[in-house]
Amino acid sequence: MKPGKKFGVVGVAFAVALTLFATSAPANAASADATIDIGSLYEPQNLDNTGGGGQGVVEALNGNSYEGLYRLTDAGVVENLLATASKVSKDGLTYTFTLRSGVKFHSGKTMTSADVKFSLEKVSATDSKSARKSSFKVVKSIATPDAKTVVVTLSSRSISFIYNLTYIWIMNSAAKDFATEEDGTGPYKLSAWKRGSTLSLVRNDAYWGTAPKNKTVVYHYFTNATALNNALLTGAVDVITSAQSPDALAQFKSSSYKISNGQSTTKLILVFNDRVAPFNNVKVRKAITSAIDNKKLLASIWGDYGTLIGSMVPPTDPWYEDLTGVNPYNVTLAKKLLAAAGYAKGFTFRLDTPQYDPHPAAAAFIKSELAKVGITVNINSVTDDQWYNNVYKKHDFAATMQEHVNDRDVVWYGNPDFYWGYNNTTVTSLINQAEQAANARIQASLLKRANRIIATEAASDWIYLYPQIVVASSTLSGYPINGLNSQFYAYNIVKN
């Protein structure tokens, strides 16, 4: 989940072409001491990605200040980072990692296996707010036979284990205040965080790897898209990590700017609490999904941008299928389903709606659409804190709206304890089997089967996949254009 918007998907060939275009450095000289000014709407809630730091802390610090054993590139490829090698036992239950030598935290402390153990345990701790917390329940034990070796034993096979490690920041086990201070191993150190304004990173001259292509990175935070766009127009920022409106793009269609439409993993979802009536009734959920014209809603907000996918799985996931036809927009069908469910005269429910765009507009659209089939929607505007505490933690809601930014997150429908409460034993079994699969082909086949059931039962209404639009000054190159998991690596950005 995240406190703001992100964006969607275009064809692979087009995205690759844009990647090459955006990352090809021009022939003229660039300054290695340049300051890169980045405009964003996503200020961190705090600096701890296991403590509710939100999308903003991932965007600013992931890969820039903090690093993992592995890195997920902007193209979605897993690469070794702080782990130089790994060995897996024949039964797939034991992973032995060799750590990179000469890596130091920004405080000067040498990274050891104890820090890796600490970081893995921090993610799965009782008080962890990490979205990937459940992915590491499979960890049975962590041993550190020496300073450069970590041995992780799993309770069952996990084909996604290495992939999931890309989410884990290796943190200094001796650090005290992760929420307000930073002590990573990455190419940048935190210089200053002026809440409500900027977060500044400065090049780490003692970095173990390749030095960044710039000296300073400053994230400038804005509370609305108009101010963000004006900052780019006036030169106050060099790049916008995610444009907020197709109408705003016209002002950037000149040789002074580059507009890149990449791939994202962010889904806007109408989430039902599948534990409670009437949303524990499949017919009701299917009726609501068929009563809402998602295509019209997407166009009203994003024009020609964005994608309908009909499920939790975006095209970047290996088990993607276009399931938009499973619950088609059909008001007559919606009324029949409601009648069959015993709600021919409709019903009333509360829709807990985050206050930031596009939720208010989307909620109003949904309210209007559902009124046509006799359903009354009472829109309840909630803050981020209210949403987290009441909806996510306490499950005290009937329906809500939220974006989910992560890839490969359909697996959360296999967890009945997750906040939306979907509980289908066949789906849970398929997802568990997929995680223990011997190879990626079997994994994808099992997850496709699970996803078809989830979509057929309308566990949620996946309204659309956001477009991922990055707008930058034409003097800039080397910036990421895909919105995978909200990360925004700054170390290859060049200003000419």
TATA-V727001 format. One record per backbone hydrogen bond with DSSP energy under -1.0 kcal/mol. NH is the residue of the N-H (numbers start at 1). CO is the residue of the C=O. If there is no record, write none. Layout:
BEGIN
((NH & CO) (NH & CO))
END
This chain:
BEGIN
((4 & 2) (15 & 11) (16 & 12) (17 & 13) (18 & 14) (19 & 15) (20 & 16) (21 & 17) (22 & 18) (23 & 19) (31 & 495) (34 & 31) (36 & 216) (38 & 218) (39 & 239) (40 & 220) (45 & 53) (47 & 179) (51 & 48) (53 & 48) (58 & 54) (59 & 55) (60 & 56) (61 & 57) (62 & 58) (63 & 66) (65 & 61) (66 & 61) (71 & 79) (73 & 77) (76 & 73) (79 & 71) (81 & 69) (82 & 68) (83 & 69) (84 & 98) (85 & 98) (87 & 96) (89 & 94) (92 & 89) (95 & 152) (96 & 87) (97 & 150) (98 & 85) (99 & 148) (100 & 82) (105 & 109) (106 & 184) (108 & 105) (111 & 103) (113 & 147) (116 & 112) (117 & 113) (118 & 114) (119 & 115) (120 & 116) (121 & 117) (122 & 118) (123 & 119) (124 & 120) (128 & 125) (129 & 50) (133 & 130) (136 & 133) (137 & 134) (139 & 136) (140 & 153) (141 & 153) (143 & 151) (149 & 146) (150 & 97) (151 & 143) (152 & 95) (153 & 141) (154 & 93) (155 & 138) (159 & 435) (161 & 158) (164 & 160) (165 & 161) (166 & 163) (167 & 164) (168 & 165) (170 & 67) (175 & 172) (181 & 177) (186 & 65) (188 & 64) (189 & 202) (191 & 200) (192 & 200) (194 & 198) (197 & 194) (198 & 194) (199 & 219) (200 & 192) (201 & 217) (202 & 189) (203 & 215) (204 & 187) (207 & 204) (213 & 491) (215 & 34) (216 & 34) (217 & 201) (218 & 36) (219 & 199) (220 & 38) (221 & 197) (222 & 40) (228 & 224) (229 & 225) (230 & 226) (231 & 227) (232 & 228) (233 & 229) (234 & 230) (236 & 231) (237 & 231) (238 & 37) (239 & 37) (240 & 471) (241 & 39) (243 & 469) (249 & 246) (252 & 249) (253 & 250) (254 & 252) (257 & 254) (258 & 472) (260 & 470) (262 & 468) (264 & 8) (267 & 404) (268 & 464) (269 & 402) (270 & 461) (271 & 400) (273 & 398) (274 & 272) (274 & 420) (276 & 273) (281 & 278) (285 & 281) (286 & 282) (287 & 283) (288 & 284) (289 & 285) (290 & 286) (291 & 287) (294 & 292) (297 & 293) (298 & 294) (299 & 295) (300 & 296) (301 & 297) (302 & 298) (303 & 299) (305 & 302) (307 & 465) (317 & 314) (320 & 317) (323 & 309) (326 & 323) (330 & 290) (334 & 330) (335 & 331) (336 & 332) (337 & 333) (338 & 334) (339 & 335) (340 & 336) (341 & 337) (342 & 339) (343 & 338) (346 & 343) (349 & 376) (351 & 378) (352 & 399) (353 & 380) (355 & 382) (359 & 356) (362 & 358) (363 & 359) (364 & 360) (365 & 361) (366 & 362) (367 & 363) (368 & 364) (369 & 365) (370 & 366) (371 & 367) (373 & 370) (374 & 371) (375 & 370) (376 & 347) (378 & 349) (380 & 351) (382 & 353) (387 & 383) (388 & 384) (389 & 385) (390 & 386) (391 & 387) (392 & 387) (393 & 388) (394 & 389) (396 & 390) (397 & 395) (400 & 271) (401 & 352) (402 & 269) (404 & 267) (412 & 409) (413 & 410) (414 & 411) (415 & 412) (418 & 415) (421 & 418) (428 & 424) (429 & 425) (430 & 426) (431 & 427) (432 & 428) (433 & 429) (434 & 430) (435 & 431) (436 & 432) (437 & 434) (443 & 439) (444 & 440) (445 & 441) (446 & 442) (447 & 443) (448 & 444) (449 & 445) (450 & 446) (451 & 447) (452 & 448) (453 & 449) (454 & 450) (455 & 451) (456 & 452) (457 & 453) (458 & 455) (459 & 454) (461 & 270) (463 & 268) (463 & 461) (464 & 268) (465 & 307) (466 & 266) (470 & 260) (471 & 240) (472 & 258) (473 & 238) (474 & 256) (476 & 473) (477 & 494) (478 & 22) (483 & 263) (486 & 483) (487 & 484) (493 & 490) (494 & 477) (496 & 475))
END
